[in-house]
């Protein structure tokens, strides 16, 4: 063979190799990322607003703590039905992943189909055109979540807007109750018969419910945020009296400030409030419905993606709910244990003073004394690295045992929308910047 013929043959072989490589690339439906071998969903689905592969920080944009087992779902769960959760982002990004929980299940939960999409409008079950993405789990479109466990999806490329509603849909073909849920969503979500997970329109999602089911977190790959701040609290953080579907909980208003104010740390805000939550005592059941702040702190606060700071607003239910805790030192000791755990991770903790509740059916002068004693230790710097004084911000200056009427929802314990905004406005945002725990 002549040298010229040898070069020609080599060129031909190279050309064939290029064609084969291109065919393999076209036939591969995912994107292999870095060294973690995570396959992102893609392939033949509509790409629409899909972003190119990018770098960034994984941070929490939304979350809700699993709070209990949904009544009436003990036998069948949501077998043969699609659940479409509507959730509101605090920060945006170019990629997304979700966490699904079977914490309160008594048997494995089989999810055979899941998707994420941008909602076409606030509170709508209809997806924005071209944004529906199928979710995978370790490269598979289905996943089985053991009882008591949770699972994180693979990342999917999708341009997630900040301050916007997202749709996360799941389908389970088999009985898998009871359903793990968050009962005080202050947001309508939707259910449909059959597998309509990738159905872009919401017309067949005819059943509405004020719960979030299975879904406990939405993380985004963000170039605009440095991480997230976790807020752990009770019904005051859960926003139980805020306007339905308006995202007027105080952590929502805090997220707005972090997005828009000059010099503010660019953090997502994840709300880990559970109505009725206490620092010290669990609810009933195994696992416990409404687990205490101490019991859930590792999972719900320290385990969240990209956490840079923690805000704690707990203690009032320890005083109010039976068996009432009338020793302020025990409540403070529980709060200090949360701080100790956060410090072990190098995280700074901002705590909130306990707001007044005179006029509420549970009020007594003795319980007011306990509240004042806890607040005195918080203000003296004996509990947290720094504090936000919700008590001072919302109390009636003429009767500091009561909420100012403008900030009172009417039950003399939970704030109005104006009260929730005042709580967020009372924050010194610079207290969230440091990640070094103080020595207490």
C-alpha positions as CSV (number, residue, x, y, z in Angstrom):
1,X,0.0,0.0,0.0
2,X,1.4,3.4,-0.9
3,X,1.7,6.2,1.6
4,X,-1.0,8.2,-0.2
5,X,-3.4,5.3,-0.1
6,X,-2.6,4.9,3.6
7,X,-3.5,8.5,4.3
8,X,-6.8,8.1,2.3
9,X,-7.8,5.0,4.3
10,X,-7.0,6.8,7.6
11,X,-9.1,9.8,6.6
12,X,-12.0,7.5,5.7
13,X,-11.8,5.7,9.0
14,X,-11.8,9.1,10.9
15,X,-14.9,10.2,8.9
16,X,-16.7,7.0,9.8
17,X,-15.8,7.4,13.5
18,X,-17.1,11.0,13.5
19,X,-20.4,9.9,12.0
20,X,-20.8,7.0,14.5
21,X,-20.0,9.4,17.4
22,X,-22.6,11.9,16.2
23,X,-25.2,9.1,16.0
24,X,-24.4,8.0,19.5
25,X,-24.6,11.6,20.8
26,X,-28.0,12.2,19.1
27,X,-29.3,8.9,20.4
28,X,-28.4,9.7,24.1
29,X,-31.3,11.4,25.8
30,X,-29.6,12.9,28.8
31,X,-26.7,15.1,29.7
32,X,-23.9,13.6,31.8
33,X,-22.7,16.1,34.4
34,X,-19.2,16.2,35.8
35,X,-18.0,13.5,38.1
36,X,-21.3,12.7,39.9
37,X,-22.7,10.7,37.0
38,X,-26.1,12.4,37.3
39,X,-28.2,12.2,34.2
40,X,-30.3,15.2,33.6
41,X,-33.7,14.7,31.9
42,X,-34.0,15.9,28.3
43,X,-34.4,13.8,25.1
44,X,-37.5,14.2,23.0
45,X,-39.5,16.3,25.5
46,X,-40.2,19.9,24.7
47,X,-37.2,22.0,25.6
48,X,-38.8,25.5,25.5
49,X,-37.1,27.4,28.3
50,X,-34.5,24.8,29.0
51,X,-31.2,26.4,29.8
52,X,-27.8,25.3,28.6
53,X,-25.6,23.4,31.0
54,X,-24.2,25.9,33.5
55,X,-22.5,26.3,36.8
56,X,-24.0,27.7,39.9
57,X,-25.0,27.0,43.5
58,X,-27.6,24.5,44.5
59,X,-29.9,26.2,47.0
60,X,-33.3,25.8,48.4
61,X,-36.0,27.9,46.6
62,X,-39.0,26.3,48.3
63,X,-39.8,23.7,51.0
64,X,-42.4,22.4,53.4
65,X,-41.8,20.1,56.3
66,X,-43.6,16.8,56.3
67,X,-46.0,17.3,59.2
68,X,-48.1,14.1,59.4
69,X,-50.2,11.4,57.7
70,X,-53.1,12.6,55.8
71,X,-56.4,11.4,57.3
72,X,-58.4,9.1,55.0
73,X,-55.4,7.9,53.0
74,X,-54.5,5.0,55.2
75,X,-55.5,2.3,52.8
76,X,-55.1,3.5,49.2
77,X,-53.1,6.7,49.4
78,X,-53.6,8.2,45.9
79,X,-53.4,5.0,43.8
80,X,-54.3,5.7,40.2
81,X,-54.3,9.5,40.6
82,X,-52.0,12.3,39.7
83,X,-51.1,14.9,42.4
84,X,-50.1,18.3,41.1
85,X,-48.6,20.5,43.8
86,X,-48.4,24.2,43.3
87,X,-45.4,25.8,45.0
88,X,-43.9,29.3,45.0
89,X,-40.2,30.0,44.4
90,X,-38.1,32.4,46.3
91,X,-35.1,32.3,43.9
92,X,-34.7,31.2,40.3
93,X,-32.1,29.1,38.5
94,X,-31.2,27.2,35.4
95,X,-31.8,23.7,36.8
96,X,-34.1,22.1,39.4
97,X,-34.5,19.0,41.5
98,X,-37.1,17.9,44.0
99,X,-37.4,15.9,47.2
100,X,-40.3,13.5,47.7
101,X,-41.1,12.0,51.2
102,X,-42.7,8.9,52.4
103,X,-41.9,9.7,56.0
104,X,-45.4,8.7,57.3
105,X,-46.0,5.8,54.9
106,X,-46.4,2.3,56.3
107,X,-45.4,0.7,53.1
108,X,-43.2,1.5,50.1
109,X,-44.4,4.4,47.9
110,X,-44.1,3.7,44.1
111,X,-43.9,6.8,42.0
112,X,-43.8,5.8,38.3
113,X,-44.0,9.2,36.7
114,X,-43.1,12.7,37.9
115,X,-42.7,16.1,36.3
116,X,-41.9,19.7,37.0
117,X,-43.1,22.8,35.1
118,X,-43.5,26.5,35.3
119,X,-47.1,27.5,36.0
120,X,-48.8,29.6,33.3
121,X,-50.3,31.9,35.9
122,X,-50.4,32.3,39.7
123,X,-52.4,29.4,41.4
124,X,-53.0,27.8,38.0
125,X,-52.7,24.0,37.4
126,X,-51.8,24.7,33.7
127,X,-48.2,24.7,32.7
128,X,-46.5,27.5,30.7
129,X,-46.1,26.2,27.2
130,X,-42.9,24.3,26.6
131,X,-41.8,24.0,30.3
132,X,-43.0,20.5,31.2
133,X,-40.0,18.3,32.1
134,X,-40.0,14.6,33.1
135,X,-38.1,13.9,36.3
136,X,-35.8,10.9,36.8
137,X,-34.4,9.3,39.8
138,X,-30.9,7.8,39.4
139,X,-31.6,7.8,35.7
140,X,-35.0,6.0,36.0
141,X,-38.4,7.4,35.4
142,X,-39.8,5.6,38.4
143,X,-38.7,5.2,42.0
144,X,-39.8,3.2,45.1
145,X,-39.5,5.2,48.3
146,X,-39.3,2.9,51.4
147,X,-41.6,3.7,54.4
148,X,-40.0,6.4,56.5
149,X,-37.6,7.6,53.8
150,X,-37.2,10.4,51.2
151,X,-35.6,10.6,47.8
152,X,-34.0,13.4,45.7
153,X,-34.6,13.5,42.0
154,X,-31.9,13.9,39.4
155,X,-31.4,17.5,38.2
156,X,-33.3,18.7,35.2
157,X,-32.5,21.6,32.9
158,X,-35.2,24.2,33.2
159,X,-35.2,28.0,33.6
160,X,-36.9,28.4,36.9
161,X,-38.1,32.0,37.5
162,X,-37.9,33.6,41.0
163,X,-41.1,34.7,42.8
164,X,-43.2,32.4,40.6
165,X,-45.4,29.4,40.9
166,X,-44.1,25.9,39.9
167,X,-46.1,22.7,39.3
168,X,-44.7,19.4,40.6
169,X,-46.7,16.4,39.6
170,X,-46.5,12.8,40.6
171,X,-48.3,9.6,39.8
172,X,-48.6,6.4,41.9
173,X,-50.3,3.4,40.3
174,X,-50.6,1.3,43.5
175,X,-52.0,1.7,47.0
176,X,-49.4,3.2,49.2
177,X,-51.0,5.0,52.1
178,X,-50.9,6.8,54.4
179,X,-49.8,9.9,52.5
180,X,-47.1,12.2,53.9
181,X,-48.4,15.7,53.7
182,X,-48.2,19.3,54.9
183,X,-51.8,20.3,55.9
184,X,-51.5,24.1,56.2
185,X,-50.2,25.0,52.7
186,X,-52.3,28.3,52.3
187,X,-52.1,27.3,48.6
188,X,-54.5,25.2,46.5
189,X,-53.0,22.2,44.7
190,X,-54.8,19.7,42.4
191,X,-55.6,16.1,41.8
192,X,-56.7,14.2,38.7
193,X,-57.7,10.6,37.9
194,X,-55.2,8.7,35.8
195,X,-51.6,9.4,34.8
196,X,-51.7,13.1,33.7
197,X,-48.2,14.0,35.0
198,X,-47.0,15.5,31.7
199,X,-50.4,16.9,30.7
200,X,-49.7,20.6,30.2
201,X,-53.3,21.8,30.7
202,X,-55.0,21.7,34.0
203,X,-58.5,21.1,32.8
204,X,-58.7,17.6,34.0
205,X,-57.2,18.5,37.4
206,X,-60.6,19.0,38.8
207,X,-60.1,18.2,42.5
208,X,-58.6,21.0,44.6
209,X,-57.0,20.6,48.1
210,X,-55.2,23.0,50.5
211,X,-52.4,20.5,51.1
212,X,-49.0,19.7,49.8
213,X,-48.5,15.9,49.3
214,X,-45.2,14.0,49.1
215,X,-43.2,17.0,47.9
216,X,-41.0,18.6,50.6
217,X,-38.4,20.6,48.7
218,X,-37.6,22.3,45.4
219,X,-33.9,23.2,44.9
220,X,-32.5,25.3,42.0
221,X,-29.1,25.6,40.4
222,X,-28.7,29.3,40.8
223,X,-26.2,31.9,39.6
224,X,-28.1,34.7,41.4
225,X,-28.0,33.2,45.0
226,X,-25.3,32.3,47.4
227,X,-27.4,29.8,49.2
228,X,-30.5,29.8,51.3
229,X,-31.8,30.7,54.8
230,X,-33.9,28.2,56.6
231,X,-36.8,29.4,58.7
232,X,-38.0,26.9,61.3
233,X,-41.1,27.7,63.2
234,X,-44.7,27.0,64.1
235,X,-48.1,28.3,62.7
236,X,-46.7,31.9,62.8
237,X,-44.1,30.8,60.2
238,X,-46.5,28.5,58.4
239,X,-48.6,31.6,57.8
240,X,-51.9,30.0,58.9
241,X,-54.0,33.2,58.8
242,X,-52.4,34.7,55.7
243,X,-54.4,35.2,52.5
244,X,-54.9,31.9,50.6
245,X,-52.8,31.7,47.5
246,X,-51.2,35.2,48.0
247,X,-47.8,34.1,49.4
248,X,-48.1,36.5,52.3
249,X,-46.4,34.4,55.0
250,X,-43.6,36.4,56.7
251,X,-40.9,34.2,55.1
252,X,-42.4,35.2,51.7
253,X,-42.0,38.9,52.6
254,X,-38.4,38.1,53.8
255,X,-37.6,36.5,50.5
256,X,-38.9,39.6,48.7
257,X,-36.5,41.8,50.7
258,X,-33.6,39.5,50.0
259,X,-34.3,39.6,46.3
260,X,-34.8,43.3,45.9
261,X,-32.9,45.3,48.5
262,X,-29.5,46.7,47.8
263,X,-26.8,45.1,49.9
264,X,-29.0,42.2,51.0
265,X,-27.5,38.7,51.0
266,X,-28.8,36.8,47.9
267,X,-30.4,33.9,49.6
268,X,-33.3,31.7,48.9
269,X,-35.8,31.3,51.7
270,X,-37.2,27.9,52.7
271,X,-40.1,27.8,55.1
272,X,-40.0,24.9,57.6
273,X,-42.9,26.0,59.7
274,X,-45.4,23.5,61.0
275,X,-48.6,24.7,62.7
276,X,-48.7,23.8,66.3
277,X,-45.0,23.0,66.5
278,X,-43.1,23.0,69.8
279,X,-39.5,23.1,70.7
280,X,-39.6,20.2,73.2
281,X,-42.6,17.9,72.7
282,X,-43.6,15.7,69.8
283,X,-47.2,15.1,68.7
284,X,-48.8,11.6,68.8
285,X,-48.0,8.6,66.6
286,X,-45.0,6.7,65.3
287,X,-43.4,8.5,63.6
288,X,-44.8,11.5,65.5
289,X,-47.2,13.8,63.7
290,X,-45.8,17.3,64.2
291,X,-42.4,16.3,65.4
292,X,-40.7,18.7,67.8
293,X,-38.2,21.3,66.7
294,X,-35.5,19.2,68.4
295,X,-36.5,16.0,66.7
296,X,-36.7,17.5,63.1
297,X,-34.0,20.1,63.2
298,X,-31.3,18.0,61.5
299,X,-33.6,17.0,58.6
300,X,-35.7,20.1,58.2
301,X,-33.1,22.8,58.8
302,X,-29.5,21.6,58.7
303,X,-30.2,19.1,55.9
304,X,-31.5,21.6,53.4
305,X,-29.6,22.5,50.3
306,X,-27.1,25.4,50.4
307,X,-28.1,26.5,53.9
308,X,-26.1,29.6,55.0
309,X,-28.1,30.7,58.0
310,X,-31.0,29.5,60.2
311,X,-33.9,31.6,61.7
312,X,-35.8,30.0,64.7
313,X,-39.2,31.2,65.7
314,X,-40.4,28.6,68.2
315,X,-41.5,28.5,71.8
316,X,-45.0,30.0,72.0
317,X,-46.7,26.6,71.6
318,X,-44.6,25.1,74.4
319,X,-46.2,27.7,76.6
320,X,-49.8,27.5,75.2
321,X,-50.4,23.9,74.3
322,X,-51.0,21.2,76.9
323,X,-49.0,20.0,78.7
324,X,-48.0,23.6,79.1
325,X,-44.3,24.2,79.8
326,X,-44.2,26.8,82.6
327,X,-40.4,26.7,83.2
328,X,-38.8,29.2,80.8
329,X,-35.4,27.7,81.4
330,X,-36.5,24.4,79.9
331,X,-37.7,26.2,76.7
332,X,-34.5,28.2,76.5
333,X,-32.4,25.1,77.0
334,X,-34.2,23.5,74.0
335,X,-33.6,26.6,71.9
336,X,-29.9,26.6,72.9
337,X,-29.6,23.0,71.8
338,X,-30.8,24.0,68.3
339,X,-28.2,26.7,68.3
340,X,-25.5,24.2,69.4
341,X,-26.3,21.9,66.5
342,X,-26.3,24.7,64.0
343,X,-22.9,25.9,65.3
344,X,-21.5,22.4,64.8
345,X,-22.1,23.1,61.1
346,X,-20.6,26.6,61.2
347,X,-24.0,28.2,60.8
348,X,-25.2,31.4,62.4
349,X,-28.7,31.4,64.1
350,X,-31.0,34.3,64.3
351,X,-33.9,33.8,66.8
352,X,-37.2,35.6,67.3
353,X,-38.7,36.9,70.4
354,X,-42.2,35.5,71.3
355,X,-45.1,37.7,70.4
356,X,-47.9,38.6,72.7
357,X,-51.2,36.8,72.8
358,X,-53.5,38.4,75.4
359,X,-57.1,38.0,74.2
360,X,-56.4,34.5,72.9
361,X,-58.5,31.7,74.5
362,X,-55.3,30.2,76.1
363,X,-54.0,33.4,77.7
364,X,-53.3,33.6,81.4
365,X,-51.2,36.0,83.4
366,X,-49.0,33.1,84.5
367,X,-48.3,32.1,80.9
368,X,-47.5,35.7,80.0
369,X,-44.8,35.7,82.7
370,X,-43.2,32.7,81.1
371,X,-43.2,34.4,77.7
372,X,-41.6,37.5,79.1
373,X,-39.0,35.4,80.9
374,X,-38.0,33.6,77.6
375,X,-37.9,36.9,75.8
376,X,-35.6,38.4,78.5
377,X,-33.0,35.7,77.9
378,X,-33.2,36.1,74.1
379,X,-32.7,39.9,74.4
380,X,-29.8,39.4,76.8
381,X,-28.0,37.4,74.2
382,X,-28.1,34.2,76.1
383,X,-29.9,32.1,73.4
384,X,-29.1,33.1,69.8
385,X,-26.2,34.7,67.9
386,X,-28.6,37.6,67.2
387,X,-32.3,38.2,67.4
388,X,-35.2,39.8,65.6
389,X,-37.7,41.4,68.0
390,X,-41.1,40.4,66.6
391,X,-42.6,41.1,70.0
392,X,-41.5,44.8,70.0
393,X,-42.5,45.2,66.3
394,X,-46.1,43.9,66.6
395,X,-47.2,44.6,70.1
396,X,-49.6,47.3,71.1
397,X,-47.5,50.1,72.7
398,X,-50.4,50.9,75.0
399,X,-50.8,47.3,76.1
400,X,-47.7,45.3,75.3
401,X,-49.4,42.0,76.3
402,X,-51.5,42.3,73.1
403,X,-50.9,42.5,69.3
404,X,-51.6,45.9,67.8
405,X,-55.0,45.6,66.2
406,X,-53.8,46.4,62.7
407,X,-51.4,43.5,62.9
408,X,-53.9,41.0,64.5
409,X,-55.7,38.5,62.3
410,X,-58.5,38.5,64.9
411,X,-57.6,35.5,67.0
412,X,-55.1,37.6,69.1
413,X,-52.3,35.1,68.4
414,X,-51.7,35.0,64.6
415,X,-50.9,38.1,62.6
416,X,-52.8,39.6,59.7
417,X,-51.1,40.0,56.3
418,X,-49.9,43.4,57.4
419,X,-48.6,41.8,60.6
420,X,-46.6,39.2,58.6
421,X,-45.1,41.9,56.4
422,X,-44.1,43.9,59.6
423,X,-42.4,40.8,60.9
424,X,-40.2,40.6,57.7
425,X,-39.6,44.3,57.7
426,X,-38.3,44.2,61.3
427,X,-35.4,42.0,60.2
428,X,-31.8,43.4,60.1
429,X,-30.7,41.6,56.9
430,X,-27.1,41.9,57.8
431,X,-27.6,39.4,60.7
432,X,-28.0,36.7,58.1
433,X,-24.7,37.3,56.3
434,X,-22.2,35.8,58.7
435,X,-21.9,32.0,58.8
436,X,-19.8,31.9,62.0
437,X,-21.6,30.8,65.1
438,X,-21.1,33.0,68.2
439,X,-19.9,31.5,71.5
440,X,-22.9,31.5,73.8
